Amino acid sequence: MSQIKKGAALNYTSIILTNIVGLLLTPFIIKKLGDAEFGLYSLIGAFVGYISILDLGLGNTVVRFVAKYRAEKDKEGEENFLATTMIIYAFISTCVIIIGTICYLNIESIFEDSLTPDQINSAKIMFAILVFTLTVGLPAGTFEATCYGYEQFVFPKIAKILHYVVRSLMVVGLLLWGGKAVALVILDASMNLILFGVMIYFVLARLKVKFKLHNFSKRLLKKIFGYSLWIFVFALVGQFQWRVGQLVLGVMTDPTIVAIFAVGVMLGTYYGAFSTAISGVFLPRATQMTVTNASPKELTDMMIKIGRLSFIVLMFILSAFILFGEQFIFLWVGESYKDSWVIALIIMFAYTLPLVQAFGNSILEAQNKLSFKAIIYLVFLILGTIFGGYLAKYYGAIGMIAGTVTGWLIVQN
């Protein structure tokens, strides 16, 4: 079995495991933390998510360029590119520290109307830990991306599955021991640092990849940012899709509403993950097809093949969730989270078609043709977020997601 097939299989294993464990673990976490603290935990994670976009799209850029250099058998170019990327990440990590410090000093003023003094203190601690992890994690992400550029999907996928299993078991133990949200953040940070070390070892010791600066080329920098800029814009789109609602609700309402919204969004992202498990492993292949000048028919045939499989999987999940989702939510986290079902359902309906067409984005990434699409998506999602904030005044979490999705639907049509 090829690395791509194994990677897709492991993606589905990871998704099924993540969904099952997540479905079992989430009500346990909510019960142990309480609605308010779980909402606070979700809110700070979303807040830090905005700083994570300082990655500037370099993760996908590494996959694309490493695959390109390998297709061209240009080892020196690959080494020089990776070394240049690490220099860029050193600058980015410095920016993360500066911006994180500014945000840390202003957390109290941002959330003074929605959080209690004790919640603000906990928020500051969690924020500081998450920013530190992000500072290390952004450059460390280069190593995982390098694995994918080499079409080595098996090791990183297995490592991440093991990481998730161990982390989940430790979360249970920690909460039974009496740990709270801050303890969960410390655990996550520790586990992530271990995972970063494992990825670095595999790339350097097993794949024998070298990071060597042969020359510092402004032309290469221009190519990197010319490509990554639009991946960065799509990262902004991702933030407006999934995280901005939590932040807006966190400022306007209270952590309990944020918790309801977070659960609905979590179920919506589980839905999307089943599709991206297939399309996500095909960026290196799309890049190689582009480099070797594959015909439009070959690219279209590949897109149809992947889209058909994604559609079958998504329709099965969507049908089941329409029929049994509300009852499931009541049994899973309680009747107070009934709005989470509506939120998840809105997301699923809105994103089915884009998910089926996801390989088209991989082709656009490989051909560096994302600019127009990225700008349009960002503009309308910002407008959708503003509309969602307005609706949230009257309809709470459901209004927030309805506004966000409206912007997305306008883009699609």
Residue pairs with C-beta under 8 A, 6 or more apart in sequence:
1 9
3 151
3 152
3 153
3 154
4 151
4 153
4 281
4 282
4 285
6 153
6 154
7 151
7 153
7 154
7 157
7 281
8 277
8 278
8 281
10 153
10 154
10 157
10 158
10 161
11 153
11 157
11 277
11 278
11 280
11 281
12 274
12 277
13 157
13 161
14 157
14 160
14 161
14 164
14 277
15 270
15 273
15 274
15 277
17 161
17 164
17 165
18 164
18 270
18 273
19 270
19 273
21 164
21 165
21 168
22 266
22 270
23 332
25 168
25 171
25 172
26 263
26 266
26 332
26 333
27 332
27 333
27 334
28 172
28 175
29 38
29 171
29 175
29 184
30 38
30 259
30 333
32 175
32 176
33 41
33 175
33 180
33 181
35 255
35 256
35 259
35 336
36 119
36 254
36 255
36 256
36 259
37 119
37 122
37 180
37 181
37 255
38 181
38 255
38 259
38 262
39 250
39 254
39 255
39 256
39 257
39 258
39 259
39 262
40 115
40 119
40 122
40 123
40 126
40 181
40 255
40 258
41 126
41 181
41 184
41 185
42 246
42 258
42 259
42 262
43 123
43 246
43 247
43 250
43 255
43 258
44 123
44 126
44 127
44 130
44 185
45 130
46 242
46 243
46 244
46 246
46 247
46 250
46 262
47 103
47 127
47 247
47 250
48 127
48 130
48 131
48 134
49 239
49 243
50 239
50 243
50 247
51 96
51 99
51 100
51 103
51 131
51 134
52 134
52 138
53 232
53 235
53 236
53 239
54 92
54 95
54 96
54 99
54 138
55 92
55 138
55 141
55 232
55 235
56 88
56 92
56 225
56 228
56 229
56 231
56 232
56 235
57 227
57 228
57 229
57 230
57 231
57 232
57 233
57 234
57 235
58 85
58 88
58 89
58 92
58 141
58 142
58 145
58 224
58 228
58 231
59 141
59 142
59 144
59 145
59 231
60 145
60 228
60 231
60 283
60 365
61 85
61 224
61 227
61 228
61 231
62 82
62 85
62 142
62 145
62 146
62 149
63 145
63 148
63 149
63 283
63 284
63 287
64 149
64 227
64 283
64 284
64 287
64 365
64 366
65 78
65 81
65 149
65 224
65 227
66 78
66 81
66 82
66 145
66 146
66 149
66 150
67 149
67 151
67 283
67 284
67 287
67 288
68 287
68 291
69 75
69 77
69 78
69 81
70 78
70 149
70 150
71 287
71 288
71 291
71 292
72 291
76 214
78 209
79 210
79 211
79 212
79 214
80 212
80 213
80 214
80 215
80 217
80 220
81 220
81 224
82 142
82 146
82 209
82 210
82 211
83 211
83 212
83 213
83 214
84 213
84 216
84 217
84 220
84 221
84 224
85 142
85 224
86 139
86 142
86 211
87 213
87 216
88 221
88 224
89 138
89 139
89 142
90 139
92 138
92 139
93 135
93 136
93 138
93 139
96 131
96 134
96 135
96 138
97 131
97 135
100 127
100 128
100 131
100 134
100 135
103 127
103 131
104 124
104 127
104 128
104 131
107 120
107 123
107 124
107 127
108 120
108 124
110 251
111 119
111 120
111 123
111 250
111 251
112 120
113 251
114 250
114 251
114 252
114 253
114 254
114 255
115 123
115 250
115 255
119 255
122 180
122 181
122 182
125 182
125 185
126 181
126 182
126 185
129 182
129 185
129 186
129 189
130 185
130 189
132 189
133 188
133 189
133 192
133 193
136 193
136 196
137 192
137 196
140 196
140 199
140 200
143 196
143 199
143 200
143 202
143 203
143 204
144 156
144 199
146 203
146 207
146 209
147 153
147 155
147 156
147 199
147 202
147 203
147 207
148 156
148 281
148 283
148 284
149 284
150 207
150 209
151 284
151 285
152 207
153 281
155 202
155 206
156 199
156 202
159 195
159 198
159 199
159 202
160 195
163 191
163 194
163 195
166 191
167 187
167 188
167 191
170 187
170 191
171 184
171 187
174 183
174 184
174 187
175 184
179 187
203 209
226 368
227 368
229 371
230 368
230 370
230 371
230 374
231 365
231 370
233 370
233 374
233 375
233 377
233 378
234 370
234 374
234 377
236 378
237 374
237 377
237 378
237 381
240 378
240 381
240 382
240 384
240 385
240 404
241 381
241 404
241 408
242 265
242 269
244 385
244 404
245 261
245 265
245 385
245 388
245 397
245 400
245 401
245 404
246 258
246 261
246 262
246 265
248 385
248 388
248 389
248 392
248 400
249 257
249 258
249 261
249 392
249 396
249 397
249 400
250 258
252 389
252 392
252 393
253 392
253 396
257 396
257 397
259 337
260 336
260 337
260 339
260 340
260 343
260 396
260 397
261 340
261 343
261 397
261 400
261 401
263 333
263 337
263 340
263 343
264 339
264 340
264 341
264 342
264 343
264 344
264 347
264 397
264 401
265 343
265 344
265 347
265 401
267 321
267 340
267 343
267 344
267 347
268 343
268 344
268 346
268 347
268 348
268 351
271 314
271 317
271 318
271 321
271 344
271 347
271 348
271 351
272 351
272 355
274 310
274 313
274 314
274 317
275 310
275 313
275 314
275 355
275 356
275 358
276 355
276 358
278 306
278 309
278 310
278 313
279 306
279 310
279 358
279 359
279 361
279 362
280 358
282 302
282 306
282 359
282 362
283 362
283 365
283 366
285 302
286 299
286 302
286 359
286 362
286 363
286 365
286 366
287 365
287 366
289 298
289 299
289 302
289 366
290 363
290 366
290 367
299 363
302 359
303 357
303 359
303 360
303 363
306 358
306 359
307 356
307 357
307 358
307 359
310 355
310 356
310 358
311 356
314 352
314 355
314 356
317 348
318 348
318 349
318 352
321 328
321 344
321 345
321 348
322 345
325 341
325 344
325 345
326 338
326 341
328 341
329 337
329 338
329 340
329 341
330 338
333 340
339 396
339 397
339 398
342 398
343 397
343 398
343 401
346 398
346 401
346 402
346 405
347 401
347 405
350 405
350 408
350 409
351 408
353 412
354 408
354 412
361 370
364 370
364 373
376 411
377 408
377 411
380 407
380 408
380 410
380 411
381 404
381 407
381 408
381 411
382 407
383 407
384 403
384 404
384 405
384 406
384 407
384 408
384 410
385 403
385 404
385 407
386 403
387 403
387 404
387 406
387 407
388 399
388 400
388 401
388 402
388 403
388 404
388 406
389 400
389 403
390 399
390 403
391 399
391 400
391 402
391 403
392 399
392 400
392 403
393 399
395 402
